[in-house]
């Protein structure tokens, strides 16, 4: 396919692996088995003998993999894995991935990931000692190969078959939790095996280093275990992002990021150098854990990586938080990411990103965030207000100057609301007056979260025309929308329809927890549906295309049993049907039929997914309602099948 990073001089290393299916080959008929794993171990041992006989320094990597694989094999014998087939698949793919990386190095493949290129290059040139070579190989394995291996094994197990465009997640990755458990077991085996691997490798290649290492109480084993612990959760996060990438562009962006991450971590192996100045540099890097390393820029990742990760954060709630954390850790300019999130109308994610930057980003990027916020312009105030509203950062972490500007904006907003409420033309529009009072109340609540108590100032009452001008520029979109009803002689039919939809949504139990600006987004995407009496609205056994909110008429819910059709419920205006199918993205369990002529607003499944991402409490309300209906359904039809 075409290079998704066409504006870049060359495809970033690692991206080719995502596009070419690295570690994604279908398993043999019957799947990867323990017998296949044993055969791979035997082949590694035979190749190891040949490398040692010829003095090939790549034998360090072979022996490292051989020792690790033997420890994993013991884990199978000890019954440590929950799903033996899945663990066997991962174990076989581990060895296959390493052998492929070795062949790519021998062939001079320019698209090979940088972590492996550095490991093989350092060993071949002699720039890396035996300990460094061993840990460079481990770094490339756990920081790079592991994510692709996990993706391949989950794919082979069929976990990704129904995952394509669904927003739901069975667990943290959308695959069964047992996968994560076996992933952790393999990593625990690697952790426990590091001293054994180290003694084996040093005993064969550098006996003096082996003795020295024992004298310093296996300090290098501790280094390796820290590398592994750091990589374990991040490798799972990277695998999660790969699993949920919905396009080749997104998958390539994640792969480029994984490559950059593994490449920068290779620098930490300098602490094991025999050269004092390299040891000093390595200790500094290790202590600061990359505080001054902007690894995204150092690895020359293109802006496309940032853009695609932002897109994943905005469009895929399952991995949105992970994408934000990776963007923060990568050291990208936080201001540019925040502006992209605002452009996507995701103020909530912008607030989350501020919190993540404060905890995950390099030190100089945290300073960049403060400088961006200090500009105190409209985007900065929008983000700060979202931070305060979401309580994603303690007030002491918010910069003083923009917070002063935000307090000034809040005071002006409260004053303007008070002035407009005194205008008779405003008071004559109930929904507008209610919107102004609601905005005033919420503003006072926000101010209270930062320890400030604003009070309305004594200001003159504006004329109706002045009120219209103030309301046309009001920061609350719902207030601006309702203000269009002030002049009843020139009412906008489309705008009135939108307002009526929002008011209808607010009257339903399903949306009591949803903010009005989000209701506006939902209302814009509702689809009007009409059904004649006797028409099917939802068919049992067929996937519903969303939730039907009943505006007019009566809807009968029924199920077909051996005794015939069993009526269950009758719903009217303000109630809804089709929730279970929309929530699970599966077939409906009941039929919904119009008893009279019926009008509904259809809330499409995709819009519901976005709503649940922003308002998880809506899902709780949905589940409670569905649970009550299921209990009643069981009571009603319990005896019909006997």
C-alpha positions in Angstrom: 0.0 0.0 0.0 1.0 3.6 -0.3 3.2 5.1 2.4 0.8 6.6 5.0 3.5 9.1 5.9 4.0 10.4 2.4 5.1 13.9 3.5 8.1 12.3 5.3 11.3 11.6 3.4 11.3 8.0 4.5 8.9 5.7 6.2 9.8 5.7 9.9 11.3 2.4 11.1 8.8 0.1 12.6 5.9 1.4 10.5 6.6 -1.2 7.9 6.0 -3.9 10.5 2.5 -2.7 11.1 1.7 -2.5 7.4 3.3 -5.8 6.5 1.8 -7.9 9.3 4.9 -8.5 11.6 4.1 -11.4 13.9 0.5 -11.6 12.4 0.9 -14.8 10.4 -1.9 -17.3 10.7 -0.8 -20.3 12.9 -0.4 -23.7 11.3 -3.4 -26.1 11.0 -4.2 -27.0 14.6 -2.5 -24.0 16.0 0.9 -23.4 17.6 1.5 -26.2 20.1 3.9 -27.1 22.8 5.4 -29.6 20.4 6.1 -26.8 18.0 7.6 -24.7 20.8 9.9 -27.6 21.8 11.0 -27.9 18.1 11.9 -24.2 18.1 13.9 -24.6 21.3 15.8 -27.5 19.8 16.5 -25.5 16.6 17.7 -22.5 18.7 20.1 -24.8 20.6 21.6 -26.2 17.4 22.0 -22.8 15.9 23.6 -21.6 19.1 26.3 -24.3 18.8 27.1 -23.1 15.3 27.3 -19.4 16.3 29.7 -20.2 19.1 31.8 -22.4 16.9 32.2 -19.6 14.3 32.7 -16.8 16.9 29.6 -15.0 15.9 28.8 -12.5 18.6 25.1 -12.8 17.8 25.3 -15.9 19.9 24.7 -13.7 22.9 21.1 -13.0 21.6 20.6 -16.7 20.7 21.6 -17.9 24.1 19.5 -15.2 25.8 16.4 -16.4 23.9 17.3 -20.0 24.4 17.6 -19.6 28.2 14.4 -17.6 28.4 12.4 -20.1 26.3 13.6 -23.0 28.5 12.3 -21.1 31.5 9.0 -20.5 29.8 8.8 -24.2 29.0 9.2 -25.0 32.7 6.3 -22.7 33.3 4.1 -24.9 31.1 5.2 -28.0 33.0 4.4 -26.3 36.3 0.8 -25.4 35.0 1.3 -21.7 35.4 -0.8 -20.7 32.3 -4.6 -20.2 32.3 -4.9 -20.8 28.5 -2.2 -23.2 27.3 -3.0 -22.8 23.7 -2.8 -19.0 23.8 0.5 -19.1 25.8 2.0 -21.7 23.4 1.1 -19.4 20.5 2.8 -16.4 22.2 5.9 -18.5 23.0 6.2 -19.7 19.4 5.7 -16.2 18.0 8.4 -14.9 20.4 11.1 -17.2 18.9 9.8 -16.6 15.3 9.9 -12.8 15.9 13.5 -13.0 17.1 14.7 -15.2 14.2 13.0 -12.9 11.7 14.8 -9.9 13.3 18.1 -11.7 13.0 17.5 -12.4 9.3 16.5 -8.8 8.6 19.7 -7.6 10.2 21.7 -10.1 8.1 19.9 -8.8 5.0 20.5 -5.2 5.8 16.8 -4.4 5.9 16.5 -0.6 6.2 13.0 -0.8 7.8 14.1 -2.9 10.8 13.2 -1.3 14.1 16.0 0.8 15.6 16.2 -1.1 18.9 17.1 -4.3 17.1 19.4 -2.6 14.7 21.3 -1.1 17.6 21.5 -4.4 19.4 22.8 -6.4 16.5 25.1 -3.5 15.4 26.6 -3.0 18.8 27.3 -6.8 19.2 28.8 -7.1 15.7 31.1 -4.0 16.0 32.1 -4.8 19.6 30.9 -1.4 20.8 28.6 -3.2 23.2 30.0 -5.6 25.8 28.3 -8.9 26.5 26.1 -7.6 29.3 25.1 -4.6 27.2 24.4 -6.9 24.2 22.2 -9.1 26.3 20.1 -6.3 27.7 19.9 -4.5 24.3 18.4 -7.7 23.0 16.0 -7.9 25.9 15.0 -4.3 25.5 14.2 -4.8 21.8 12.3 -8.0 22.7 10.1 -6.6 25.5 9.7 -3.0 24.3 9.2 -3.8 20.6 8.4 -7.4 19.7 6.2 -8.1 22.7 3.4 -5.8 21.5 3.2 -7.3 18.0 3.4 -10.8 19.4 0.5 -10.1 21.8 -1.5 -8.7 18.9 -0.8 -11.7 16.7 -1.7 -14.2 19.4 -5.0 -12.4 20.3 -5.8 -12.3 16.5 -5.1 -16.1 16.2 -7.3 -16.8 19.2 -10.2 -15.1 17.5 -10.4 -12.3 20.0 -10.4 -9.6 17.3 -13.1 -11.1 15.1 -16.0 -9.0 16.3 -14.0 -6.0 17.5 -13.6 -4.0 14.3 -15.8 -0.9 14.8 -17.5 -1.5 18.1 -17.0 0.8 21.0 -17.4 -1.8 23.6 -14.7 -3.5 25.6 -14.9 -6.9 27.3 -11.9 -5.9 29.4 -9.1 -3.3 29.2 -8.2 -4.4 25.7 -11.4 -5.7 24.3 -10.1 -9.3 24.6 -10.7 -11.7 27.5 -9.0 -11.0 30.8 -7.4 -14.4 30.7 -5.1 -13.1 27.9 -3.8 -10.4 30.2 -3.2 -13.0 33.0 -1.1 -15.2 30.7 0.7 -12.1 29.4 1.6 -11.3 33.0 2.7 -14.9 33.7 5.2 -14.8 30.8 6.6 -11.5 32.0 6.9 -12.9 35.6 8.8 -15.9 34.2 11.1 -13.5 32.4 11.6 -11.5 35.7 12.4 -14.6 37.6 14.7 -15.9 34.9 16.9 -12.9 34.5 19.6 -14.1 37.0 19.6 -17.5 35.4 19.8 -16.0 31.9 22.6 -13.7 33.0 24.7 -16.4 34.6 24.2 -18.6 31.5 25.2 -15.9 29.0 28.1 -14.5 31.0 29.3 -18.0 31.9 29.7 -18.8 28.2 30.8 -15.5 26.8 32.5 -13.5 29.6 33.4 -15.5 32.8 35.2 -12.5 34.2 32.1 -10.4 33.9 30.1 -13.2 35.5 32.4 -13.2 38.6 32.3 -9.4 38.8 28.6 -9.3 38.5 28.2 -11.8 41.5 30.6 -9.5 43.5 28.3 -6.5 43.0 25.2 -8.5 44.2 23.8 -9.0 40.7 23.2 -5.3 40.2 22.7 -5.9 36.5 19.9 -8.4 37.3 18.2 -5.6 39.1 18.7 -3.3 36.1 17.2 -6.0 33.8 14.2 -6.5 36.2 13.6 -2.8 36.3 13.6 -2.7 32.5 11.2 -5.5 32.4 8.8 -4.0 35.0 8.8 -0.8 33.1 8.1 -2.5 29.8 5.4 -4.9 31.0 2.5 -2.5 31.4 3.6 -0.3 28.5 3.9 -3.3 26.2 0.4 -4.2 27.1 -0.8 -0.7 26.5 1.0 -0.7 23.1 -0.7 -4.0 22.2 -4.0 -2.5 23.3 -3.5 0.4 20.9 -2.6 -1.9 18.1 -5.6 -4.1 18.8 -8.0 -1.1 18.7 -6.4 0.8 15.8 -9.2 1.0 13.2 -7.2 1.9 10.2 -3.8 1.2 8.7 -2.8 4.8 9.4 -3.6 4.5 13.1 -1.8 1.1 13.3 1.3 2.6 11.5 1.3 5.5 13.9 1.3 3.3 16.9 4.0 1.1 15.4 6.2 4.2 14.9 5.7 5.2 18.5 6.6 1.7 19.8 9.8 1.8 17.7 10.7 5.2 19.1 10.0 4.1 22.7 12.2 1.0 22.3 15.0 3.0 20.7 15.2 5.6 23.4 15.2 2.9 26.1 18.2 1.3 24.6 20.2 4.4 25.8 19.6 3.3 29.4 21.8 0.2 28.8 24.8 2.6 28.8 24.8 2.1 32.5 26.4 -1.3 32.0 29.3 0.1 29.9 32.9 -0.6 30.9 33.7 3.0 30.1 33.3 5.3 33.1 31.9 8.3 31.1 29.2 6.1 29.5 28.3 4.7 32.9 27.9 8.3 34.3 25.7 9.2 31.4 23.7 6.0 31.8 23.1 6.6 35.5 21.9 10.1 34.8 19.5 8.9 32.1 18.3 6.0 34.4 17.7 8.3 37.4 15.8 10.8 35.4 14.0 8.2 33.3 14.0 10.3 30.2 13.1 13.6 31.9 15.1 15.5 29.4 14.6 13.2 26.5 11.9 14.2 24.1 11.9 10.8 22.5 9.2 11.5 19.9 11.4 14.3 18.5 14.6 12.4 19.0 13.2 9.4 17.0 12.1 11.8 14.2 8.5 10.7 14.4 6.3 12.7 12.0 3.4 14.9 13.0 1.2 12.2 11.4 1.8 10.0 14.5 0.5 12.7 16.8 -2.5 13.3 14.6 -3.5 9.7 14.4 -3.1 9.2 18.1 -5.3 12.2 18.7 -7.8 10.8 16.4 -7.8 7.5 18.3 -8.3 9.4 21.6 -11.3 11.2 20.1 -13.0 8.4 18.3 -12.3 5.2 20.3 -13.2 5.5 24.0 -11.8 2.0 24.8 -8.2 3.3 24.3 -8.7 7.0 24.5 -7.0 7.3 27.8 -4.1 5.1 26.7 -3.6 7.3 23.6 -3.5 10.4 25.7 -0.9 8.9 28.0 1.3 7.9 25.1 1.1 11.4 23.6 2.0 12.9 26.9 4.9 10.5 27.5 6.2 11.0 24.0 7.0 14.6 24.7 4.9 16.2 21.9 4.1 19.9 22.3 1.1 19.8 24.6 -0.3 23.1 23.3 -0.7 21.6 19.8 -2.4 18.5 21.1 -4.7 20.6 23.3 -5.6 22.7 20.3 -6.3 19.6 18.2 -8.6 18.2 21.0 -10.5 21.5 21.1 -10.9 21.5 17.3 -12.4 18.1 17.7 -14.9 19.5 20.3 -13.4 17.3 23.0 -13.0 19.8 25.9 -13.3 16.8 28.2 -10.3 15.1 26.7 -8.3 18.3 26.7 -8.9 18.5 30.5 -7.8 14.9 30.9 -4.7 15.6 28.8 -3.7 18.4 31.1 -3.8 16.0 34.1 -1.8 13.4 32.1 0.9 15.8 31.0 1.4 16.9 34.7 2.1 13.3 35.6 3.6 11.7 32.5 5.4 14.2 30.3 9.1 15.2 30.4 9.9 18.1 32.7 10.4 20.6 29.9 7.0 19.7 28.4 5.3 20.3 31.7 6.9 23.8 31.6 5.6 24.1 28.0 2.1 23.4 29.2 2.3 26.1 31.8 3.5 28.6 29.2 0.7 27.7 26.9 -1.9 28.1 29.6 -0.3 31.4 30.6 -1.3 32.9 27.3 -4.8 33.3 28.9 -6.6 33.4 25.5 -9.9 31.8 24.7 -8.6 28.2 24.1 -6.6 28.3 27.3 -9.6 29.5 29.3 -11.8 26.8 27.7 -9.3 24.1 28.8 -8.9 25.5 32.3 -12.7 25.6 32.8 -12.9 22.0 31.6 -10.1 21.1 34.0 -12.0 22.7 36.9 -15.3 21.1 35.9 -13.8 17.7 35.6 -11.6 18.1 38.7 -8.7 16.5 36.8 -6.1 18.6 38.5 -5.8 20.1 42.0 -6.3 23.9 42.1 -2.7 24.5 43.2 -1.5 23.1 39.9 -3.4 25.7 37.8 -1.4 28.8 36.8 -2.3 32.0 38.5 -2.6 34.4 35.6 -5.0 32.4 33.4 -7.0 31.5 36.5 -7.4 35.2 37.3 -8.6 35.7 33.7 -11.0 32.8 34.1 -12.4 34.2 37.4 -12.9 37.6 35.6 -14.8 35.7 32.8 -16.9 33.9 35.3 -17.8 37.2 37.0 -18.8 38.9 33.8 -20.9 35.9 32.8 -22.8 36.0 36.1 -23.3 39.7 35.8 -24.5 39.4 32.2 -27.0 36.7 33.2 -28.3 38.8 36.0 -28.8 41.8 33.7 -30.5 39.8 31.0 -32.9 38.1 33.4 -34.2 41.6 34.3 -35.3 42.2 30.7 -38.9 41.4 30.1 -38.4 40.0 26.6 -35.9 37.5 28.2 -38.2 36.6 31.0 -41.0 36.0 28.5 -39.1 33.0 27.1 -39.2 30.4 29.9 -36.5 28.1 28.4 -34.1 31.0 27.9 -34.6 32.3 31.5 -34.1 28.7 32.8 -30.9 28.4 30.7 -29.5 31.6 32.1 -30.3 30.7 35.7 -28.8 27.2 35.1 -25.6 28.7 33.6 -25.3 31.1 36.5 -25.7 28.3 39.0 -23.1 26.1 37.3 -20.6 29.0 37.1 -21.0 29.7 40.8 -20.3 25.9 41.5 -17.2 26.0 39.3 -15.9 29.0 41.1 -16.4 27.3 44.4 -14.2 24.4 43.3 -11.2 26.8 43.2 -12.2 28.4 46.5 -13.8 31.6 45.1 -17.3 32.9 45.8 -18.5 35.4 43.1 -21.5 37.6 43.7 -23.6 39.5 41.1 -22.6 43.1 40.7 -25.0 46.0 40.7 -25.3 46.8 37.0 -27.8 48.6 34.9 -30.6 46.7 33.1 -29.9 46.6 29.4 -32.4 47.2 26.6 -33.9 44.3 24.8 -31.6 44.9 21.9 -28.5 45.1 24.2 -29.7 41.8 25.8 -29.9 40.2 22.3 -26.3 41.3 21.6 -25.1 39.9 24.9 -26.8 36.6 24.5 -25.6 36.2 20.9 -22.0 36.2 22.3 -22.8 34.2 25.4 -20.2 31.4 26.1 -23.0 28.8 26.8 -24.2 27.3 23.5 -27.6 26.4 25.0 -28.2 30.0 26.1 -27.3 31.2 22.6 -29.6 28.6 21.1 -32.6 29.5 23.4 -32.0 33.2 22.7 -33.2 32.7 19.2 -36.7 32.5 20.6 -36.7 36.1 21.9 -38.1 37.4 18.6 -41.2 35.3 18.1 -42.1 37.0 14.8 -39.0 35.7 13.0 -38.6 32.3 14.7 -36.3 29.8 13.0 -38.1 26.6 12.4 -35.0 24.4 12.3 -33.6 26.1 15.5 -37.0 25.7 17.2 -37.0 22.0 16.3 -33.6 21.6 17.8 -34.6 23.3 21.0 -37.8 21.2 21.3 -35.6 18.1 20.8 -33.3 19.1 23.7 -36.3 19.9 25.9 -37.7 16.5 25.1 -34.5 14.7 25.9 -34.3 16.6 29.2 -37.8 15.3 30.1 -36.7 11.7 29.8 -35.3 9.7 32.7 -32.5 8.5 30.4 -30.8 11.9 30.1 -31.2 13.4 33.5 -27.4 13.1 34.1 -26.4 14.6 30.7 -25.1 18.2 30.4 -27.1 20.5 28.1 -24.3 21.1 25.7 -24.0 17.3 25.2 -27.8 17.1 24.8 -27.4 19.6 21.9 -24.9 17.3 20.2 -27.2 14.3 20.7 -30.3 16.3 19.6 -28.6 17.3 16.3 -28.0 13.6 15.5 -31.5 12.3 16.4 -33.4 10.8 13.5 -37.2 11.3 13.2 -39.1 8.0 12.6 -42.8 7.4 12.1 -44.6 4.0 12.3 -48.2 3.2 11.4 -50.2 1.1 13.9 -49.2 -2.5 13.6 -45.7 -1.8 12.2 -42.6 -3.4 13.6 -40.2 -0.9 15.3 -37.7 -3.5 16.6 -37.7 -7.2 15.5 -36.6 -9.9 17.8 -33.4 -11.6 16.6 -32.4 -8.5 14.6 -29.8 -5.9 15.7 -31.5 -2.6 16.6 -30.0 0.5 14.9 -30.3 2.4 18.1 -32.6 3.5 20.9 -36.1 4.6 20.0 -37.3 7.5 22.2 -41.1 7.6 22.0 -42.6 11.0 21.2 -46.2 10.0 20.5 -48.2 6.8 20.5 -48.0 3.5 22.3 -45.5 0.7 21.7 -46.0 -3.0 22.7 -43.1 -5.1 23.7 -43.5 -8.9 23.3 -41.7 -12.2 23.0 -42.6 -15.3 21.1 -42.6 -18.5 23.2 -43.9 -22.0 22.6 -47.3 -20.9 23.8 -47.4 -18.1 21.3 -46.7 -14.3 21.5 -46.5 -13.1 25.1 -47.1 -9.3 25.6 -44.7 -7.9 28.1 -44.9 -4.1 28.3 -46.7 -1.1 26.8 -44.6 2.1 26.6 -45.7 5.6 25.7 -44.3 9.2 25.3 -41.0 9.8 27.2 -40.1 6.1 27.3 -37.8 4.1 25.1 -37.3 0.7 23.4 -34.3 -1.0 21.8 -31.9 -0.2 24.6 -30.4 -3.7 25.2 -29.6 -4.4 21.6 -28.1 -0.9 21.2 -26.0 -1.3 24.4 -24.7 -4.8 23.5 -24.6 -4.3 19.8 -26.3 -7.6 19.5 -29.7 -8.9 18.3 -32.9 -7.8 20.1 -34.5 -10.3 22.5 -38.0 -8.8 22.1 -40.2 -7.4 19.4 -41.5 -3.9 19.6 -44.6 -3.1 17.7 -46.6 0.1 17.2 -50.1 -0.3 18.9 -51.1 3.1 17.6 -49.5 5.5 15.1 -46.1 6.2 16.7 -43.5 8.9 16.3 -40.0 8.3 17.7 -36.6 10.0 17.8 -34.0 7.4 17.0 -30.7 7.7 18.9 -28.2 5.8 16.6 -25.8 3.3 18.2 -22.8 5.3 17.2 -24.1 8.5 18.9 -25.0 6.4 22.0 -21.3 5.2 22.1 -20.0 8.8 22.1 -22.6 9.7 24.8 -21.6 6.8 27.1 -17.9 7.8 26.7 -18.6 11.3 27.9 -21.2 10.2 30.5 -20.6 6.7 32.0 -23.5 7.3 34.5 -25.9 7.1 31.5 -24.7 3.5 31.1 -25.5 2.9 34.7 -29.0 4.3 34.3 -29.5 2.2 31.2 -28.3 -1.0 32.9 -30.6 -0.4 35.9 -33.6 0.1 33.6 -32.7 -2.9 31.5 -32.3 -5.0 34.7 -35.7 -4.0 36.0 -37.3 -5.0 32.7 -35.5 -8.3 32.5 -36.7 -9.2 36.0 -40.3 -8.3 35.0 -39.9 -10.2 31.8 -38.7 -13.3 33.6 -41.7 -13.1 35.9 -44.2 -12.6 33.0 -42.9 -15.4 30.8 -41.5 -17.8 33.4 -44.3 -20.3 33.1 -45.0 -20.1 29.4 -42.3 -22.6 28.4 -43.3 -25.4 30.8 
